[in-house]
Amino acid sequence: MSVEHLDNCRNLCILGSTGSIGKSTLDVVRLHPDKFKVLSLSANTRVDLLFEQCIEFEPEHVVMSTQHHADQLLERLKQAGILNISVTFGVQALVDIAKSRSTDTVMAAIVGASGLLPTLAAVEAGKRVLLANKEALVTSGAIFIEAVKKSGAQLLPIDSEHNAIFQCLPMNVQQQSVSCQLAENGITKILLTGSGGPFRTLSNEELVNVTPEQACAHPNWVMGRKISVDSATMMNKGLEFIEAKWLFDIDAEDIQVVLHPQSTIHSMVQYKDGSVIAQMGNPDMRIPIAHALAFPQRIESGVEPLDFFNVAAFEFQAVDFEKYPNLKLAIEACKKGQAACTALNAANEVAVDAFLNGLIKFTEIFKINETSVNKFVSEKVINIDDVVDLDSRVRKFSRSLLKTFSENVLEIAKPNSGDVKQS
């Protein structure tokens, strides 16, 4: 696939513009008004913030999760005298802006499985897709990658770890997108780094009583609450493990997770001659976002360069799977196939939501995930309809498990079908 140069202004659709990735993307765009034009934005329920983004970036289309929130935004825009922005709502509206002919680049930053359909729509339309929604590959890896190959879409990773791996690959491999053929290019292993989250030094016994506030206090990164909890359980690293398998066309045995508490080295690539190439930088998502937005060129991200004279010594540790059973479960799911991965992601979203709402303990996230994966591991997943159906059934089952851990739980979150969950 040929790689476009940044000669002309790129037209952007940002799915999930009010979340942490979306806001960081707009921070980078703000630095380069001559290089990027925001054509469409979407959000879940944050009407006030999306209104401010509309005032500043003047998109043509915006999408909210529900008609209620869309009506609220539309009223705010009318009061401000802005009548030229189309406001719609729902999953189909997200799909429409993701595949719009006027858009060439889509930032896929909707958190969770709700981002799957619009991200897949962007891929099928042959867009340049900046993938921050790891669930798209976790829930439907083979289906998703086949769609990329069929449409000729360009897939660029935004997760700091995958973007780091991408940057450490030879340029000819980077330009091949998802057909990496790493072994033929002298690559023997992907080294996926992780900080270990806020509970790295706690004993296993202490994990039982940690609070949502503690779990969301990541030592290095500023992230949304769901992703912060995933980092604390290292499920985030498990989902990244599965994503790396599909992004770089490798086997699970070719990926090794390495604890690196400082989060300075974002990931590494090991070559057969003994070389290891690492990508380093301050822990700020604007770096991978700027890299992907402008690839193959380099632009300012707004992040200060790494100061080696003030950086703490680099530490590397092996993973304690007893402390991080969710990571082990994810690696096992990666080896077992698509149904296990789809079930894992769906169950985890339910379990993390329950934990954040005080319905279960931190350690019970794993119990719900494991039970759900074991129940659905043998399911057949052939097409995207199978993915959506399995995702819905797993969520229903996982919610039923919550009653085991909390007698006060009568209902948790409405069923996923038709919902739009964005940051």
C-alpha positions, 0 to 999 in steps of 0.5 A: 500500500502506498503511503500518503505524504502530508502535502494536503490538509487531512479531513478528520473524524474523531470518534469519542472526541470528549474522552482523553484520547479525543481531547489529546487529538484535538490538542495536536490538531490545535497546533497544526490548523493548516494540516488538519480539518475537523469534519466530524466529532462524537461524544456520549453524554458530555454535551457541554464539552462537545459544544465547546469543541463545536465552537472552536473547531466548527465541524460539519457533523456531530453525533451524540449517544441518545436523542435526548443529548442530541437535542440538548446540544442542538439547543445550545448551538441554536442559542449560540446562533450556530445553525450549520452543524448537523447533530444526530445520534445513535450507532448508525449515525456513528457509522455514517460519519466514520465512512463519510466520503468527505473524511479521509482519516478517522480517530477511533477513540470510543472506549469499549465494544461500542466502538467496534461497528463505526471503526469497522465501517471506517476500515471497510470504507478504506479510510486511514484509521488511527486505532485507539479502540483496542476492543475492535481487534480483541473482539473480532481480530481476524474479521477486522484484519481481513476487512483491512486487507480487503479495503486497503485501509491504512491502520495506524496504532495509537496505544502507546505500546503498539505505536512504539512497536510500530515505530521500532519496525523497519520502514518497509514493514511500517508501510505494509500495514497489517501484512508485517511478516516480522520473521522475514524481516529479522524480528524474533520477539515483541517486548510489550512493556507495562507499568504494573499500575498503582498496585504493583507493590501491594500484597495480594491480600491488600488487593481485596480492599482497594477502592475505585479511587485508588485503582484510578490513580495511575502513577504515570498516565492520565486516563479514563476510569475504565482504562485506569482500572484495566491498568490496575488489573493489567487487563489493559496489557492483556487486551494489548497482548491480543491486539498486538497479535493481530496488528503485527501478524504474530503468534502469542509465543512471540510476545513477551510482557515486561514490567517497566514501572517508569513507563519511559520505554513504551515497548521494544522489538527484538531482532535475530542479530541480538539487537533490541530497539526501543521507543522512549518518551514522556508518558503523554498520549499526544506523542503517538497521536501526533506520530499517527496523524502525520505519518510518515512525517513528524510534527510537533506534539506539544510534549517536551522531549525526554530529559535523560538527566532527570529520568529515574533509573530504568527498571524491568521485572517479570510479571507476577501472574498471581498478582495479575491473574487477568493478564494471564487469563487474557494471554490464555484467551489469545491462544484459545481463539476469538470466542474467548477473546470476545467473551473476555472483553464483554465480561470485563466491561461489565465487571469493571463497571460494577467495581467502579459503582461499588458493587463488587470488590477489585479481586472479583473482576477476575472471577467474573471474567474467568467464569464468563470466558470458560462458559463461552470459549467454545462458541463459533465466531465467523462474522461480525453478527456472531461477534455482536450476538456473543458480546450481548449474551456474555454481558447478560451472563456476566451481569447475572454473576454480579448477584453472587457477589452483591445481594443488593444488585438487582440490575447493572447497566442496560443491555449493550445492543443499541447503546453507544458508550463513548468517553 
